[in-house]
């Protein structure tokens, strides 16, 4: 993957940060895009020796000008974009009876419109890159891809997070529509649907609430951010060169479960 460039939105924390670290370790040139400049700078510094082929860019994905500047700065620094990971997202609590319009619009602006704005800008660059490529035949074509960070809540609902579920469902449909549109150009578009992941969003979940999460997850635990990043690395790599229009659910089996799992013993209580 040496010489390839990836933009990762929401790259300062959680799944985005895990993707930054994984892609950097795999030899990619990484653009850490995040609204939190300080956290993005810390993520860049944490790359150590690999920080020389990475940059941090302040970006609000819901703002067209900010998106334009992100793409322009990426091209100015690295000259190309091989992969985009639309990971930036927010979740605001509220259902159909109490969610205000402003919060609904804000969630969709970041989680869905932001992915659309960046995908559109990056796809245009990718098409131009391919149009300028003399050899566009079969497996010799450049491996260009867009990866949308969806959620298991695109297909199962959290009623108190209506806007989040709606945005992720829309993101899945946008993934398939864009995959079909961009396939003739050789650009692949896929999504990842994480289940419960050990990030800041889940930091306050403990005790009975965490036991409930485990009860609806056949593997009996939450995922680590690195486990989601490994799927992103697969989708962006050559091993996934014939994969497009898919959402890979990384949910510990949650989507396949029609009941709850029996309580499991903890590692401490397991016999030797």
TORVODO-438952 format. One line per 5 residues: number of its first residue (from 1); their letters; for each residue x, y, z of N, C-alpha, C. Coordinates in Angstrom, 2 decimals, m for minus. Layout:
N
NUM> a> X,Y,Z,X,Y,Z,X,Y,Z  ... .
//
This chain:
272
1> xxxxx> 0.81,m1.21,0.00,0.00,0.00,0.00,0.86,1.27,0.00  2.18,1.12,m0.09,3.07,2.28,m0.07,2.72,3.23,m1.20  2.65,4.52,m0.87,2.36,5.53,m1.88,0.89,5.81,m2.06  0.02,5.02,m1.44,m1.41,5.25,m1.54,m1.87,6.20,m0.43  m2.93,6.96,m0.72,m3.41,7.97,0.21,m4.84,7.70,0.62 .
6> xxxxx> m5.11,7.81,1.93,m6.45,7.62,2.46,m6.85,8.82,3.29  m8.08,9.28,3.13,m8.68,10.29,4.00,m9.59,9.56,4.99  m9.41,9.84,6.28,m10.24,9.23,7.31,m10.89,10.34,8.11  m12.22,10.48,7.98,m12.91,11.52,8.74,m13.23,11.00,10.14  m13.30,11.93,11.09,m13.46,11.52,12.48,m12.29,10.68,12.92 .
11> xxxxx> m11.09,11.03,12.42,m9.91,10.19,12.62,m9.16,10.40,13.92  m9.67,11.27,14.78,m8.93,11.58,16.01,m9.25,10.64,17.17  m10.38,9.94,17.07,m10.80,9.09,18.19,m11.48,7.81,17.70  m11.61,6.86,18.62,m12.43,5.68,18.39,m12.06,4.88,17.16  m13.09,4.50,16.41,m12.88,3.69,15.21,m12.02,4.43,14.21 .
16> xxxxx> m12.25,5.74,14.07,m11.45,6.53,13.12,m9.98,6.51,13.47  m9.65,6.67,14.74,m8.26,6.62,15.18,m7.65,5.25,14.94  m8.42,4.20,15.21,m7.93,2.84,14.95,m7.63,2.65,13.47  m8.48,3.23,12.60,m8.22,3.16,11.16,m6.96,3.93,10.79  m6.79,5.10,11.38,m5.57,5.88,11.14,m4.34,5.06,11.48 .
21> xxxxx> m4.35,4.43,12.64,m3.18,3.66,13.08,m2.95,2.44,12.20  m4.03,1.76,11.80,m3.88,0.56,10.98,m3.38,0.90,9.58  m3.99,1.91,8.96,m3.59,2.25,7.59,m2.17,2.81,7.58  m1.81,3.57,8.59,m0.44,4.09,8.68,0.56,2.95,8.82  0.25,1.99,9.67,1.13,0.83,9.86,1.25,0.01,8.59 .
26> xxxxx> 0.20,0.03,7.76,0.21,m0.72,6.49,0.92,0.03,5.37  1.41,1.23,5.65,2.20,1.96,4.66,1.46,3.05,3.91  0.19,3.29,4.25,m0.58,4.34,3.58,m0.12,5.73,4.03  m0.32,6.70,3.15,m0.23,8.11,3.54,m1.61,8.50,4.03  m1.68,9.02,5.25,m2.96,9.17,5.94,m3.29,10.64,6.18 .
31> xxxxx> m4.54,10.99,5.89,m5.06,12.31,6.21,m6.07,12.15,7.34  m5.74,12.71,8.49,m6.60,12.64,9.67,m7.51,13.87,9.64  m8.76,13.68,9.32,m9.71,14.79,9.22,m10.63,14.77,10.44  m10.67,15.88,11.15,m11.49,15.92,12.37,m11.78,17.37,12.74  m12.92,17.60,13.39,m13.26,18.94,13.87,m12.40,19.35,15.05 .
36> xxxxx> m11.92,18.37,15.81,m11.11,18.64,17.00,m9.64,18.71,16.59  m9.15,19.91,16.38,m7.77,20.10,15.91,m6.76,19.52,16.89  m7.00,19.75,18.18,m6.05,19.29,19.19,m5.95,17.76,19.19  m7.11,17.09,19.20,m7.12,15.63,19.20,m6.51,15.08,17.92  m6.77,15.73,16.78,m6.19,15.29,15.51,m4.68,15.43,15.54 .
41> xxxxx> m4.19,16.51,16.14,m2.75,16.70,16.28,m2.12,15.63,17.15  m2.81,15.27,18.22,m2.31,14.21,19.10,m2.29,12.86,18.36  m3.31,12.61,17.55,m3.34,11.38,16.77,m2.19,11.33,15.79  m1.87,12.48,15.20,m0.75,12.56,14.26,0.57,12.29,14.98  0.77,12.93,16.14,2.01,12.74,16.90,2.18,11.29,17.34 .
46> xxxxx> 1.07,10.63,17.65,1.12,9.25,18.14,1.58,8.26,17.07  1.59,8.70,15.81,2.05,7.81,14.74,3.56,7.64,14.75  4.25,8.46,15.52,5.70,8.32,15.66,6.43,8.49,14.35  7.21,7.48,14.00,8.04,7.55,12.79,7.19,7.66,11.53  5.93,7.20,11.59,5.06,7.26,10.42,4.38,8.61,10.25 .
51> xxxxx> 4.56,9.51,11.22,3.89,10.82,11.15,4.36,11.64,9.95  5.53,11.31,9.43,6.06,12.04,8.28,5.27,11.85,7.01  4.46,10.78,6.94,3.61,10.59,5.77,2.13,10.65,6.17  1.84,11.57,7.07,0.46,11.81,7.50,0.28,13.29,7.79  m0.93,13.78,7.64,m1.26,15.16,8.00,m2.58,15.16,8.74 .
56> xxxxx> m2.78,16.19,9.56,m4.05,16.40,10.25,m4.70,17.64,9.68  m5.98,17.53,9.32,m6.70,18.65,8.71,m8.00,18.88,9.47  m8.23,20.12,9.89,m9.48,20.47,10.53,m10.60,20.45,9.50  m11.69,19.74,9.79,m12.77,19.63,8.81,m14.11,19.39,9.50  m15.11,20.15,9.09,m16.50,19.91,9.44,m17.15,19.30,8.19 .
61> xxxxx> m17.42,18.00,8.23,m17.88,17.30,7.02,m19.24,17.78,6.53  m19.99,18.46,7.39,m21.31,18.95,6.98,m21.23,20.27,6.22  m20.04,20.86,6.17,m19.84,22.16,5.52,m19.16,21.98,4.17  m19.80,22.33,3.06,m19.22,22.12,1.72,m17.86,22.79,1.55  m17.67,23.99,2.09,m16.39,24.67,1.95,m15.30,23.94,2.70 .
66> xxxxx> m15.62,23.46,3.90,m14.65,22.71,4.69,m14.26,21.42,3.98  m15.23,20.75,3.36,m14.96,19.54,2.60,m14.07,19.85,1.40  m14.38,20.93,0.69,m13.56,21.35,m0.46,m12.12,21.59,m0.02  m11.94,22.27,1.10,m10.59,22.57,1.58,m9.84,21.30,1.98  m10.55,20.33,2.57,m9.93,19.07,2.95,m9.39,18.34,1.72 .
71> xxxxx> m10.20,18.23,0.70,m9.77,17.55,m0.52,m8.62,18.30,m1.18  m8.71,19.63,m1.22,m7.65,20.45,m1.83,m6.34,20.29,m1.08  m6.40,20.30,0.24,m5.17,20.16,1.04,m4.56,18.77,0.88  m5.42,17.76,0.78,m4.93,16.40,0.56,m4.19,16.29,m0.78  m4.79,16.83,m1.81,m4.18,16.76,m3.14,m2.91,17.61,m3.20 .
76> xxxxx> m2.91,18.73,m2.49,m1.71,19.56,m2.46,m0.55,18.85,m1.78  m0.87,18.10,m0.73,0.17,17.42,0.05,0.62,16.11,m0.60  m0.34,15.32,m1.09,m0.03,13.97,m1.55,m0.31,13.72,m3.02  m1.07,14.59,m3.67,m1.26,14.49,m5.12,m2.30,13.51,m5.59  m2.87,12.71,m4.70,m3.84,11.71,m5.10,m4.66,11.26,m3.90 .
81> xxxxx> m5.81,10.65,m4.17,m6.64,10.04,m3.13,m7.04,8.65,m3.62  m6.65,7.64,m2.89,m6.96,6.26,m3.28,m8.13,5.68,m2.50  m8.38,6.22,m1.33,m9.44,5.69,m0.49,m10.00,6.79,0.41  m11.30,6.76,0.60,m11.97,7.65,1.54,m12.73,6.80,2.54  m12.56,7.08,3.82,m13.33,6.41,4.86,m14.21,7.46,5.53 .
86> xxxxx> m15.51,7.39,5.25,m16.48,8.31,5.86,m16.86,7.78,7.23  m16.09,8.19,8.23,m16.29,7.66,9.58,m16.91,8.68,10.53  m16.79,9.98,10.23,m17.30,11.00,11.14,m18.79,10.80,11.41  m19.18,10.87,12.67,m20.57,10.68,13.00,m20.89,11.15,14.41  m22.14,11.50,14.63,m22.61,11.89,15.95,m23.92,11.16,16.23 .
91> xxxxx> m24.28,11.07,17.51,m25.55,10.47,17.92,m26.19,11.37,18.96  m27.39,11.86,18.67,m28.14,12.69,19.61,m29.41,11.95,19.99  m29.68,11.92,21.29,m30.80,11.13,21.80,m32.14,11.79,21.48  m33.12,10.96,21.17,m34.47,11.46,20.92,m35.21,10.58,19.94  m36.51,10.41,20.17,m37.34,9.61,19.29,m38.37,10.48,18.59 .
96> xxxxx> m39.35,9.84,17.97,m40.32,10.58,17.16,m41.18,11.53,17.98  m41.31,11.29,19.28,m42.15,12.14,20.12,m41.42,13.31,20.74  m40.09,13.22,20.85,m39.39,14.28,21.58,m38.15,14.84,20.88  m37.73,14.25,19.77,m36.55,14.76,19.07,m36.89,16.05,18.33  m36.11,17.11,18.59,m36.41,18.37,17.90,m35.81,18.37,16.50 .
101> xxxxx> m36.34,19.22,15.67,m35.95,19.26,14.26,m34.47,19.61,14.10  m33.99,20.53,14.95,m32.59,20.95,14.85,m31.64,19.79,15.09  m31.93,18.96,16.09,m31.07,17.81,16.38,m31.17,16.76,15.27  m32.37,16.55,14.75,m32.55,15.62,13.63,m31.70,16.06,12.44  m31.80,17.35,12.10,m31.05,17.88,10.97,m29.55,17.79,11.20 .
106> xxxxx> m29.11,18.03,12.44,m27.67,18.00,12.73,m27.08,16.61,12.55  m27.81,15.60,13.05,m27.32,14.22,12.90,m27.23,13.83,11.43  m28.26,14.15,10.66,m28.23,13.81,9.24,m27.19,14.63,8.49  m26.95,15.87,8.93,m25.95,16.71,8.27,m24.55,16.11,8.39  m24.24,15.57,9.56,m22.91,15.00,9.78,m22.83,13.57,9.23 .
111> xxxxx> m23.78,12.73,9.62,m23.68,11.30,9.34,m24.01,10.92,7.90  m24.89,11.68,7.27,m25.32,11.31,5.92,m24.90,12.35,4.88  m25.28,13.61,5.10,m24.89,14.64,4.13,m23.37,14.78,4.07  m22.70,14.69,5.20,m21.24,14.79,5.21,m20.60,13.71,4.36  m21.10,12.48,4.49,m20.57,11.38,3.68,m20.84,11.62,2.20 .
116> xxxxx> m22.02,12.18,1.89,m22.34,12.50,0.50,m21.40,13.57,m0.06  m21.20,14.65,0.69,m20.35,15.75,0.21,m18.93,15.28,m0.07  m18.38,14.52,0.86,m17.00,14.05,0.69,m16.90,13.00,m0.41  m17.87,12.10,m0.45,m17.84,11.06,m1.49,m17.93,11.69,m2.88  m18.78,12.69,m3.02,m18.93,13.36,m4.31,m17.62,14.02,m4.73 .
121> xxxxx> m16.99,14.75,m3.80,m15.74,15.45,m4.12,m14.62,14.48,m4.44  m14.51,13.42,m3.64,m13.43,12.45,m3.85,m13.68,11.62,m5.10  m14.94,11.23,m5.34,m15.25,10.43,m6.53,m14.92,11.19,m7.80  m15.19,12.50,m7.82,m14.84,13.30,m9.00,m13.34,13.26,m9.26  m12.55,13.38,m8.20,m11.09,13.29,m8.36,m10.68,11.91,m8.85 .
126> xxxxx> m11.29,10.87,m8.28,m10.95,9.50,m8.69,m11.26,9.26,m10.16  m12.41,9.74,m10.61,m12.79,9.58,m12.02,m11.78,10.28,m12.92  m11.36,11.47,m12.53,m10.36,12.20,m13.31,m9.04,11.44,m13.34  m8.68,10.83,m12.20,m7.46,10.04,m12.13,m7.51,8.87,m13.11  m8.66,8.19,m13.13,m8.81,7.05,m14.03,m8.86,7.48,m15.49 .
131> xxxxx> m9.49,8.62,m15.76,m9.57,9.12,m17.14,m8.19,9.45,m17.69  m7.27,9.81,m16.79,m5.92,10.17,m17.21,m4.96,8.98,m17.19  m5.50,7.81,m16.84,m4.68,6.59,m16.78,m4.71,5.92,m18.15  m3.54,5.67,m18.70,m3.46,5.07,m20.03,m3.91,3.62,m20.06  m3.74,2.91,m18.93,m4.09,1.49,m18.88,m5.23,1.30,m17.90 .
136> xxxxx> m6.44,1.12,m18.40,m7.62,0.99,m17.54,m8.26,m0.37,m17.71  m7.49,m1.39,m17.93,m8.06,m2.71,m18.21,m7.99,m3.63,m17.00  m9.15,m4.19,m16.64,m9.24,m5.27,m15.66,m8.50,m5.03,m14.38  m7.74,m6.04,m13.96,m7.07,m6.01,m12.67,m5.95,m4.99,m12.60  m5.54,m4.44,m13.75,m4.45,m3.46,m13.75,m4.93,m2.06,m13.38 .
141> xxxxx> m6.26,m1.88,m13.27,m6.79,m0.57,m12.91,m6.41,m0.22,m11.49  m6.24,1.07,m11.18,m5.94,1.47,m9.80,m7.05,1.02,m8.86  m6.68,0.64,m7.65,m7.65,0.19,m6.66,m8.14,1.39,m5.88  m9.25,1.96,m6.29,m9.82,3.14,m5.66,m11.13,2.76,m4.97  m11.32,3.25,m3.76,m12.52,2.83,m3.04,m13.00,3.88,m2.04 .
146> xxxxx> m14.28,3.80,m1.73,m14.91,4.61,m0.70,m15.54,3.66,0.30  m15.31,3.91,1.58,m15.84,3.06,2.65,m16.67,3.92,3.59  m17.93,3.57,3.76,m18.82,4.30,4.65,m18.97,3.54,5.97  m18.83,4.26,7.07,m18.97,3.62,8.37,m20.44,3.66,8.77  m21.14,2.57,8.54,m22.56,2.46,8.86,m22.70,1.96,10.29 .
151> xxxxx> m23.68,1.14,10.55,m23.92,0.64,11.90,m24.90,m0.52,11.82  m24.89,m1.37,12.82,m25.92,m2.40,12.92,m27.29,m1.75,13.05  m27.31,m0.49,13.52,m28.59,0.23,13.66,m29.15,0.72,12.33  m28.49,0.37,11.24,m29.09,0.60,9.92,m30.17,m0.44,9.65  m30.12,m1.56,10.36,m31.12,m2.62,10.11,m31.89,m3.02,11.37 .
156> xxxxx> m31.36,m2.72,12.55,m32.13,m2.89,13.79,m32.16,m1.54,14.50  m33.26,m1.21,15.14,m33.47,0.17,15.58,m33.23,0.39,17.07  m32.73,1.57,17.38,m32.73,2.12,18.73,m33.75,3.25,18.73  m34.94,3.03,19.27,m36.01,4.02,19.14,m35.68,5.38,19.73  m34.81,5.43,20.72,m34.44,6.71,21.33,m33.31,7.41,20.60 .
161> xxxxx> m32.86,6.82,19.50,m31.84,7.45,18.65,m32.34,7.39,17.20  m33.51,7.97,17.00,m34.17,7.89,15.71,m33.32,8.45,14.57  m32.78,9.66,14.76,m32.02,10.31,13.70,m30.78,9.49,13.32  m30.12,8.91,14.31,m28.94,8.09,14.06,m29.30,6.88,13.20  m30.39,6.20,13.56,m30.82,5.02,12.79,m31.19,5.41,11.36 .
166> xxxxx> m31.90,6.52,11.21,m32.30,6.99,9.88,m31.07,7.31,9.04  m30.10,7.99,9.64,m28.89,8.38,8.91,m28.09,7.16,8.46  m27.98,6.16,9.33,m27.20,4.97,8.98,m27.93,4.12,7.93  m29.26,4.08,8.02,m30.02,3.39,6.98,m29.85,4.06,5.64  m29.89,5.39,5.64,m29.66,6.14,4.41,m28.26,5.95,3.87 .
171> xxxxx> m27.29,5.83,4.78,m25.91,5.62,4.37,m25.74,4.29,3.64  m26.45,3.27,4.11,m26.39,1.97,3.43,m26.94,2.06,2.01  m28.08,2.76,1.85,m28.66,2.88,0.52,m27.78,3.74,m0.38  m27.16,4.77,0.19,m26.24,5.59,m0.59,m25.04,4.76,m1.04  m24.60,3.85,m0.19,m23.49,2.96,m0.53,m23.81,2.13,m1.77 .
176> xxxxx> m24.99,1.50,m1.78,m25.33,0.65,m2.93,m25.56,1.48,m4.19  m26.22,2.63,m4.05,m26.48,3.47,m5.23,m25.18,3.98,m5.83  m24.26,4.43,m4.98,m22.97,4.92,m5.48,m22.13,3.79,m6.05  m22.22,2.63,m5.44,m21.44,1.48,m5.95,m21.83,1.16,m7.38  m23.14,1.18,m7.66,m23.61,0.89,m9.02,m23.19,1.99,m9.98 .
181> xxxxx> m23.32,3.24,m9.53,m22.98,4.38,m10.39,m21.50,4.40,m10.74  m20.64,4.11,m9.75,m19.20,4.27,m9.94,m18.51,2.99,m10.43  m19.24,1.88,m10.45,m18.63,0.62,m10.90,m18.04,0.72,m12.32  m18.71,1.37,m13.28,m18.10,1.47,m14.62,m16.77,2.22,m14.63  m16.54,3.01,m13.60,m15.26,3.73,m13.50,m14.21,2.91,m12.74 .
186> xxxxx> m14.61,1.74,m12.23,m13.68,0.92,m11.47,m13.51,1.36,m10.03  m14.42,2.18,m9.53,m14.36,2.66,m8.15,m15.31,1.82,m7.30  m14.79,1.24,m6.23,m15.61,0.40,m5.37,m16.15,1.22,m4.19  m17.39,0.93,m3.79,m18.02,1.61,m2.65,m18.63,0.55,m1.75  m18.19,0.52,m0.49,m18.69,m0.45,0.47,m18.94,0.22,1.82 .
191> xxxxx> m19.55,m0.51,2.72,m19.83,0.00,4.05,m19.46,m1.04,5.09  m19.25,m0.57,6.31,m19.02,m1.44,7.46,m20.09,m1.11,8.49  m20.72,m2.15,9.04,m21.76,m1.96,10.05,m21.32,m2.49,11.40  m20.64,m1.68,12.21,m20.23,m2.16,13.53,m21.42,m2.37,14.44  m21.25,m3.30,15.39,m22.19,m3.42,16.49,m21.71,m2.55,17.63 .
196> xxxxx> m21.71,m3.07,18.84,m21.22,m2.31,20.00,m19.70,m2.35,20.02  m19.09,m1.17,20.06,m17.63,m1.06,20.00,m17.13,m0.27,21.19  m15.99,m0.64,21.72,m15.42,0.03,22.90,m14.84,1.39,22.49  m15.70,2.38,22.42,m15.30,3.75,22.09,m15.89,4.69,23.14  m15.69,6.00,22.95,m16.23,6.98,23.89,m17.75,6.88,23.99 .
201> xxxxx> m18.41,6.53,22.88,m19.88,6.40,22.89,m20.35,5.34,23.87  m19.53,4.34,24.09,m19.92,3.22,24.96,m19.26,3.33,26.33  m18.50,4.39,26.55,m17.71,4.51,27.77,m18.56,4.48,29.03  m19.77,5.05,28.99,m20.61,5.10,30.19,m21.47,3.88,30.40  m21.35,2.89,29.54,m22.18,1.68,29.66,m21.47,0.67,30.55 .
206> xxxxx> m22.11,0.31,31.65,m21.50,m0.64,32.60,m22.61,m1.37,33.34  m22.22,m2.33,34.16,m23.18,m3.03,35.00,m24.26,m3.73,34.21  m25.52,m3.49,34.61,m26.65,m4.15,33.96,m26.78,m3.76,32.49  m26.46,m2.49,32.18,m26.56,m2.03,30.80,m25.57,m2.78,29.92  m24.35,m2.98,30.43,m23.34,m3.72,29.65,m23.73,m5.19,29.53 .
211> xxxxx> m24.32,m5.74,30.59,m24.80,m7.13,30.53,m25.88,m7.28,29.46  m26.71,m6.24,29.29,m27.73,m6.28,28.25,m27.10,m6.29,26.86  m26.04,m5.48,26.69,m25.32,m5.47,25.41,m24.76,m6.86,25.13  m24.16,m7.48,26.14,m23.60,m8.82,25.97,m24.70,m9.83,25.65  m25.89,m9.67,26.25,m26.96,m10.65,26.06,m27.49,m10.66,24.64 .
216> xxxxx> m27.34,m9.57,23.92,m27.83,m9.52,22.54,m26.70,m9.75,21.54  m25.52,m10.12,22.04,m24.35,m10.34,21.18,m23.85,m11.77,21.34  m24.04,m12.63,20.35,m23.63,m14.03,20.49,m22.17,m14.22,20.92  m21.27,m13.37,20.47,m19.87,m13.53,20.89,m19.63,m13.06,22.31  m20.63,m12.44,22.92,m20.58,m12.15,24.35,m19.66,m11.03,24.79 .
221> xxxxx> m19.31,m10.13,23.87,m18.43,m9.02,24.23,m18.61,m7.90,23.24  m18.08,m6.72,23.57,m18.07,m5.63,22.61,m16.80,m5.74,21.76  m16.83,m5.10,20.61,m15.68,m5.14,19.71,m14.64,m4.10,20.13  m13.42,m4.34,19.77,m12.36,m3.34,19.89,m12.31,m2.53,18.60  m12.00,m1.24,18.67,m11.93,m0.44,17.45,m11.01,m1.03,16.39 .
226> xxxxx> m9.95,m1.69,16.83,m9.00,m2.28,15.89,m9.64,m3.38,15.05  m10.66,m4.04,15.59,m11.34,m5.09,14.83,m12.15,m4.51,13.69  m12.66,m3.29,13.87,m13.37,m2.62,12.78,m12.37,m2.11,11.75  m11.25,m1.58,12.24,m10.21,m1.06,11.34,m9.66,m2.16,10.44  m9.59,m3.39,10.94,m9.05,m4.49,10.12,m9.97,m4.79,8.94 .
231> xxxxx> m11.28,m4.62,9.13,m12.22,m4.83,8.02,m12.09,m3.70,7.01  m11.88,m2.47,7.51,m11.65,m1.34,6.61,m10.40,m1.57,5.77  m9.35,m2.09,6.40,m8.10,m2.36,5.68,m8.33,m3.41,4.59  m9.14,m4.42,4.89,m9.47,m5.42,3.88,m10.22,m4.79,2.71  m11.25,m4.01,3.01,m12.07,m3.43,1.94,m11.28,m2.47,1.06 .
236> xxxxx> m10.28,m1.81,1.64,m9.47,m0.86,0.88,m8.36,m1.55,0.09  m8.08,m2.79,0.42,m6.93,m3.48,m0.17,m7.25,m4.28,m1.42  m6.22,m4.84,m1.99,m6.36,m5.61,m3.23,m7.15,m6.90,m3.05  m7.18,m7.44,m1.83,m7.92,m8.68,m1.60,m9.43,m8.49,m1.78  m9.88,m7.23,m1.73,m11.31,m6.93,m1.90,m11.59,m6.30,m3.26 .
241> xxxxx> m10.74,m6.56,m4.23,m10.84,m5.87,m5.51,m12.12,m6.17,m6.28  m12.85,m7.23,m5.89,m14.10,m7.58,m6.59,m15.30,m7.42,m5.66  m15.12,m6.65,m4.59,m16.18,m6.43,m3.61,m16.68,m5.00,m3.73  m17.94,m4.81,m4.05,m18.53,m3.47,m4.09,m20.03,m3.56,m3.82  m20.58,m2.48,m3.27,m22.00,m2.43,m2.97,m22.40,m3.24,m1.75 .
246> xxxxx> m21.45,m3.60,m0.90,m21.73,m4.44,0.25,m21.62,m3.67,1.56  m22.35,m4.12,2.56,m22.14,m3.68,3.93,m21.74,m4.90,4.75  m20.56,m4.89,5.28,m20.08,m5.99,6.12,m20.38,m5.65,7.57  m21.23,m6.45,8.18,m21.60,m6.20,9.58,m20.60,m6.87,10.51  m19.99,m6.06,11.35,m18.99,m6.53,12.32,m19.63,m6.35,13.69 .
251> xxxxx> m20.55,m7.27,14.01,m21.43,m7.06,15.17,m21.45,m8.22,16.14  m20.49,m9.14,16.03,m20.45,m10.26,16.96,m21.63,m11.20,16.84  m22.33,m11.15,15.70,m23.48,m12.01,15.48,m24.82,m11.41,15.89  m24.81,m10.15,16.28,m26.03,m9.52,16.81,m27.17,m9.51,15.79  m26.86,m9.24,14.55,m27.91,m9.17,13.53,m28.56,m10.51,13.24 .
256> xxxxx> m27.88,m11.59,13.61,m28.42,m12.93,13.34,m29.25,m13.47,14.50  m29.23,m12.77,15.62,m29.86,m13.26,16.84,m31.32,m12.83,16.93  m32.20,m13.79,17.24,m33.62,m13.50,17.37,m34.10,m13.61,18.82  m33.17,m13.63,19.75,m33.53,m13.73,21.17,m32.39,m13.10,21.96  m32.09,m13.62,23.12,m30.93,m13.16,23.88,m30.09,m14.37,24.24 .
261> xxxxx> m28.82,m14.12,24.48,m27.91,m15.20,24.84,m27.96,m15.44,26.35  m27.64,m16.66,26.74,m27.53,m16.97,28.17,m26.34,m16.23,28.74  m26.43,m15.89,30.03,m25.33,m15.18,30.67,m24.09,m16.07,30.69  m22.96,m15.47,30.35,m21.71,m16.22,30.32,m20.90,m15.95,31.57  m20.09,m16.93,31.95,m19.16,m16.71,33.04,m18.04,m15.80,32.57 .
266> xxxxx> m17.56,m14.97,33.47,m16.42,m14.13,33.15,m15.16,m14.97,33.13  m14.10,m14.42,32.55,m12.83,m15.15,32.49,m12.35,m15.49,33.89  m12.60,m14.57,34.84,m12.11,m14.79,36.21,m12.79,m16.00,36.86  m14.05,m16.30,36.46,m14.79,m17.37,37.09,m14.69,m18.71,36.36  m14.02,m18.68,35.19,m13.88,m19.92,34.43,m12.90,m20.87,35.12 .
271> xx> m13.17,m22.18,35.06,m12.24,m23.15,35.70,m10.92,m23.20,34.98  m9.88,m23.60,35.69,m8.55,m23.71,35.09,m8.54,m24.81,34.03 .
//
